[in-house]
């Protein structure tokens, strides 16, 4: 698996200060994607135990709330296999830190119906999935932790337990007024 970057401090992709990894490889090719260079699965550097250890170290401070997986596409099959060792280690060492995963796939329509063993294992470590492709015409800067209104923030553990999608709602998502944008 290849990755584009690792951010030690990220406050945009989940609540609190987080560590984020941007993996390479994506077939969605969303119009106006903020990271189109990561569509190519050969973009970036090889993800090895060196990067796993680096991420584990970055997660150490108490003020770091967790890990966010972005891309590219973290649920691209090759990326899942590459991320599982990292996720295993994160949950073993930091069981109370959350793991968020951003995917263009729709959890209940494209992931769960055809679930592979490695996908099942990956989902067992993920706390929250933000699903759905970025859709430019549904872009909404007032939404928390997602770019377009079609995307959902899903509690993975509750969804799997209840066998239905359980969304997380953030109170206070602001409705922007024209004068706020000046």
FENTAKA-V773161 format. One line per field, one symbol per residue. ss: DSSP state (2 for helix, 1 for strand, 0 for the rest). burial: + if it has 24 or more other C-alpha atoms within 12 Angstrom, else -. A space follows every 10 residues. Layout:
BEGIN
ss=???
burial=???
END
This chain:
BEGIN
ss=0111111111 0000001111 1110000000 0000022220 0000110022 2222222200 0001111111 0000002222 2222222222 2220000111 1100002222 2222002222 2222200111 1000022210 0000000100 0111122222 2200001000 0000000222 20
burial=++++++++++ --+++-++++ ++++++++++ --+-++++++ +-+---+--- ++--++-+++ ---+++++++ ++++++++++ ++++++++++ +--+--++++ +++++++--- +------+++ -+++++++++ ++++------ --+++++++- +++++++-+- ----+-+--- ---------- --
END
